[in-house]
Amino acid sequence: MRGFIRTLSITALALSPCALIAADVEKGFAAFNVGDYATSLAECQPLADEGNAAAQFCVGRLYANGFGVDMDDTKALYWYGAAADQGYPDAQYNLGVMHANGWGVEMSDDRAADFYRSAAVQGYIPAVMSLAEICHRGMGVKEDVVDAYAWYIVAAQLGNMDAELRRDAAAEDLTPEEQVNGQKMAEERLKAIDVESMQAGRFD
């Protein structure tokens, strides 16, 4: 299994609006989670071909890791890209990981940051954490501890315990006024996140 070198790796899946399609995608993800990659591909590939974003992400993940198929970064990028174009945050995040590590593409912190941000604004926790970290370090974006602090607050509010520690550490580098500004930024970002939607329909 390919390990994500420069970021966290957590996968989640939002339910498809079509119950029948969702059931098939759910079978594909359930098979993935028990290591039955042939069934996962068989369930998800036809739906991916039809344009289902969740299935496209599933197929991309198989090719990215070489599960049940030969590892193929080009195909992984294609299927992740198809899902990301539909706003699927899991795929956006994984594209960020691939760009951050130079898997199948030229390594680019700038491109990684763009993909992380697209997923982070939707409340996808791994992307929120990755974006906070690169803002804190100035990787692909201008170093901005206040911005990082705000994203750590968002991640903590979404239930990430590690974010609480990082939030508190970042706060030590900020003035009281900067902390207040970061808290206000976090509040605005949380208003735009459909937390229930992000938490619903997880298959793994």
N, C-alpha and C positions, 0 to 999 in steps of 0.2 A: 504494500500500500504506500502510495506517495504521501510523504509528510509535508505539511505546509511549513516552510522554513521560516518565513519572515512574518507570519501572522498566525492567529488562531484559526482553527478549522472546526466549525460547528455547522451542521446542516439542519434545515427546517423546511417545511413544505406547507404552503397555504392551499386550502381546498379549492378545486375548480368549481366554477359556478354551475357546471353541468354535472348532475349527480351520477349519471352513467359513466361519464369520462372519469370523474373523481374516483369512482370505485375501481376502475382499471388502473389508474395511476397509483391508488393506494395499494393494490396488489403488487405493482412494480416496486414500490418503496418497501413494502413488507418483505418481499423477496430479497431486495438489496440488503436489508438489515440482518437477514439470517445467512447471507453469503450465497444465495441462489441467484447468481448474476445472469445466468442464461434466461431464467424466467423474468427477471427484472427487465432485461433488454427486450424480450418478446412482448411483454406487456406495454412497455413505454415507447418503443421505437415507432409502432404504427401511429400512436397518438402524437408523438413528436413530429412525424411527417405531416400530420394534419394541422400542426401549429399550436398544440397545447403546450403552454410555457412550462408547466410543472414536469411534463414528460420530457421536454427538451432539456431541462436541467438534469433530470435523471440520466438521460443518455450521455450528456456531457460529462457527468460525474463518473460514469463507467469508463469512458475513454480517457479521462484525465488520470485515473488511477490504474488503468489496465485490468479492470475487474471483468472477467468473462470475455474480454476482447483484448487485442493488442493495444498497449498504451499508445495513444495517438493525440498529441497536443493540438494538431491542426483540426481534427474532428471535435476535440473537446472545446476549443475556442469557437468553432462554428456553432455548436449546439448551445453552449453557454451564451454566445452572442445573440442567438435567436431568442432565447428566453429573456435575456437582459433587455433586448429591444422592446419587449412587452412589459418591462418594468418589474420583472421578477427579481427580488432582492438577493436571493440565494445565489443566483447566477451572476448578478452584478458583483457581489462580493468575491466569488471565486475567480471572476475575470481580473479583479484587482490583485488577488493572490498570484495569478499567473504572470501578470505584468510586473509585480513586485519582485518575483523570482526569475523572470526571464524564461519562462517555460513556453516554448513555441513562439515567442515574440521577443523583441528586444527589451531588455530590462528597462523599466521606466517607472520611477516613483511618481511622476506627474500623472501618468495614465492610471496607475494604481489608486492614487488619491481621488481621481474623478469617479472611478467605479465604487470605491468605498463610500464616497459621499452620496452617490445615488441610492445606495442601499441603506445608509445610515439615516437619511431623512425619513425613511419609511419605518425606522425603529428596529432594523435587523441588528441584533446585539453584536455579533462578531464584527460587523462593519463599523458600528458605533465605536467599539473599543479600538479597532485598527485606526480609524480616523483620529480619535483622541490621541493615540500614541504618536502618529506622524505629525500632528499639530504640535505636540509637546516637543518633538525632536527636530521639527523642521525638515521632514523628508517628503519631498514632492510638493510641499506647501510652505508658506512662510511660517517660521516658528512663532507660535502664539499660545502662550500658556493659559491665557484667559479662555480662548476658544477650546483648548484641550480640557480645561477644567469644566466647561459647560457640557462637553460631550461625555465626560466621566460622570457628571451628575445625571445625564439622560440615561446612560447605561445602568447606573445604580438604581434609578427609579424603575427601570425595566426588570430589575431583579438580579443583576450581575454583582456578586459579592466582591470580586476582585476590583471592580470599578470603585467601590467604596474606599478601598485602601489607596488607590491611585488618585482619586478625587482629593482625599485628605492630604496626600503628599504634594499634589499640585498646589493646593491652597496655601501651603507653607511658603511658596514662592510669590504669592500675590499679596497686594495691599488689601485692606478691608474693602476699599472702594472697588477694586478689581474683582474681588470675590462677589460682591453684590451684582456687578455687571454680568459676571459669568452665570450667576443664579438666574438672572432675568433672561439671559440668552437661552438657558436650559428650559425655562418655563415656556418660552415661545416655541421651542422645538418640540416639546412634549405635547403641546396643543395640536400640532400638525400630525401627530402619530396616532394611528388607529391601533391602540395597544391590544384590544380584544382580537382584532383581525390577525395581528402578528402572532398571538398566542394560540389561536384556534387552528385546528386541522393539522397538528403535527403528527407525522407518521413515524418518526424515529425517536 
